[in-house]
Amino acid sequence: MNELKITKDNFQTEVLQSSLPVLIDFWAPWCGPCRMLAPVIEELAADFKGKAKVGKVNVDEEPELAAAFGVASIPTIVVMKNGKVADISVGFQAKAALAAMLEK
């Protein structure tokens, strides 16, 4: 498992202070599209190792983080660069589309 588990406890250091772009997958275990996206997220974590961080936020365990990003539907993918939101995507996305979000 290459992706980070992002929580409110490590959000500051892993996301806001990261020198690398961070892709965050807001998900829940009961969400079908989230489970379909899981292998894609894992592949991205491997593909971007050293170039970007890829993490997951379980919205059931971290409701404050989900609320902070206004997550209403899952999966929601947020790309952060220099501590700011660079891109947001809602729903299942192809790996190429998510990779493009990280690369721009």
Secondary structure in CASP SS format (residue, H / E / C, confidence):
PFRMAT SS
TARGET T0000
AUTHOR 0000-0000-0000
METHOD secondary structure of the structure
MODEL  1
M C 1.00
N C 1.00
E C 1.00
L E 1.00
K E 1.00
I C 1.00
T C 1.00
K C 1.00
D C 1.00
N C 1.00
F H 1.00
Q H 1.00
T H 1.00
E H 1.00
V H 1.00
L H 1.00
Q C 1.00
S C 1.00
S C 1.00
L C 1.00
P C 1.00
V E 1.00
L E 1.00
I E 1.00
D E 1.00
F E 1.00
W E 1.00
A C 1.00
P C 1.00
W C 1.00
C C 1.00
G H 1.00
P H 1.00
C H 1.00
R H 1.00
M H 1.00
L H 1.00
A H 1.00
P H 1.00
V H 1.00
I H 1.00
E H 1.00
E H 1.00
L H 1.00
A H 1.00
A H 1.00
D H 1.00
F C 1.00
K C 1.00
G C 1.00
K C 1.00
A C 1.00
K E 1.00
V E 1.00
G E 1.00
K E 1.00
V E 1.00
N E 1.00
V C 1.00
D C 1.00
E C 1.00
E C 1.00
P H 1.00
E H 1.00
L H 1.00
A H 1.00
A H 1.00
A H 1.00
F C 1.00
G C 1.00
V C 1.00
A C 1.00
S C 1.00
I C 1.00
P C 1.00
T E 1.00
I E 1.00
V E 1.00
V E 1.00
M E 1.00
K E 1.00
N C 1.00
G C 1.00
K E 1.00
V E 1.00
A E 1.00
D E 1.00
I E 1.00
S E 1.00
V E 1.00
G C 1.00
F C 1.00
Q C 1.00
A C 1.00
K H 1.00
A H 1.00
A H 1.00
L H 1.00
A H 1.00
A H 1.00
M H 1.00
L H 1.00
E H 1.00
K C 1.00
END
